[in-house]
Amino acid sequence: MQLRHLKTFMAVASTLSITRAAEHVHLAQSSVTEQIQALEADLGTALFDRSRRRLQLTEAGQRLLEYAGDLLALADEARAAVVDAANLSTGMLTIGALETLCANWLPPLLTSYQAGHPAVRLQVKAAGSGALRSGVRGGVMDVCFAFGAGPFEPDLQHETVAEEDLVVIAPPGHRLAGREMIQAEDLADEPLLVTETGCIYRQMFESAFPAGRTIRPRIAGEFSSIAATRRMVESGLGCALVPRLVASEADGSLAASPWGGDVRSVPVSMIWRRQRVQPPVLRSFLDTARQGSAAIRPDDARPRHAARFL
């Protein structure tokens, strides 16, 4: 079995889509198909059931999946040990993050790291929280950043490296614009815009306004992305509760006021895969992130008004 074939297999197994797997491993769809076929020929059995509209793992594929992650992780550890012994700091580092963090939080950190490690090539991927964790577990990403402080899967390590204040965004000229702080009762009669159920930004809303609470704003719209939600607020459709980063660089198109509810901030977590030996480029990046983050807090020392999210 070739390691590159296993990596491609992991991408297909995690997405059950040749198209999405090809995007993850940066190959043409035909190359992904060829590698899967080569792996199946090497093992002498089908790994995927192609008889349905969507790919499904066969029993043999499920069994290989139990070992593939460990095999790739062990190969990474062996490579890291060799590179560490040679005192090298080169190669590629793949970093994943939520779109908002990619656009507004990561750039200074990446600039700082690149200045000290010019031989390392950086690759950045934007994805949702679930895809980020899957990418790190499957070896598609070396490290990722997401809102929330867990709990995370046992094969992942994480640290809370920053806290992002929550704010209520509204169109300019809105009656709440300019408030020093907005409380739950201020939103009692306001239409609020949210993202889809399961999204991390929706979890922030649900945590701030748990079901059964007497004061709960009316949800006027549900959107597939935080970018779309922000645009709808700008157009005057309603207000939204978001991390302050979402309102950055608004150029006057939004009014943002601090949220005064029980949950006033959300953690930014750095997540990476557990390994016996960390690659030098990852180890140096983790150190840079720890040193350069605005607020570094251990898992058991969260601020009183911060929330944990899955």
C-alpha positions, 0 to 999 in steps of 0.5 A: 500500500502506498501512503499517497493512496491511503491519504486519498482513501481517507479523503474519499472515506471522510467525504464519500464524494470523489469531487470533494475528496479531489479538492481536499487532496488537490488532485483531479477527480480522475487521479483520485479514482485511479488511486482508489482503484489502484489501492483496491487492486493492491488489496484485492477487494472493493473498498467502496460500494458504487451501486448507489447514488452516493458512495458507501464504504464496504465492510473491507473499506470500514476495516481499512479506515480503522487502520489508515489514520494510524498508518498515516500518523505513524508515517508523519511521526517517522518523517517528523523524527527524521526531520527533527534529527536533521534540524530542518525547518522546511516543508509545507504547513496546511492550516484550516480555519473558519472563513471569518478567522481566515479573513480577519484573524489569521493574517497577522499570525501567518505573517509573523510565522513566515517571517521567522520560517521563510522556507516553510510553505503555508497553505490555508483552507477555509471550512466549517467546524466539522470539516476542519476537525475531520481534516485534522484527524485525517491528516489533510490539515496540520492544524486548524482554528475554530470558535468554541472550546470543545469538547473535542474528539480524543485523538485531537489536542487543543488549546484556547488561544484567544477570546472574541467578544460577542456583539449585536450588529444592526444596520446604520441608523437602527434604534440600537445603533450606538448603544454602550451595551445591548441586553436580552430585553433590548432584542425582545421585539427585534427580528434576528437573523441566524445561520442554519441549525448546527452551525457554530454561529447558530450555537452562539445564538442558542447559548445566548437565548436558550429554549424556554427563556422568557425573553427570546427574539423572533428569528426573522431569517435563517441563512447558510453562511455568516457572510450572507447573514451579515449582508442581510443585516446591512440591507436592513432585514434584521439584527444578528449576534456575532463575534466582533470579527464578523463586524470588522472592516464594515466601513460604516455599513454596520453598527456593532454594540457589545452584547451584555448577556450571560455569554459575552465571548466565544473562545478561539481554539487551536486544534491539532492531531495527537502525535508522539512526535510533532513535525518541527514546522508544526511545533514551531507554528504552535509556539508562534500562535501561543506567543502571538495570540491576543489572549492565551488561556488554558482550558480550565481558566476560561473567562466567566462570560465565555461559552464552550461550543462543540 
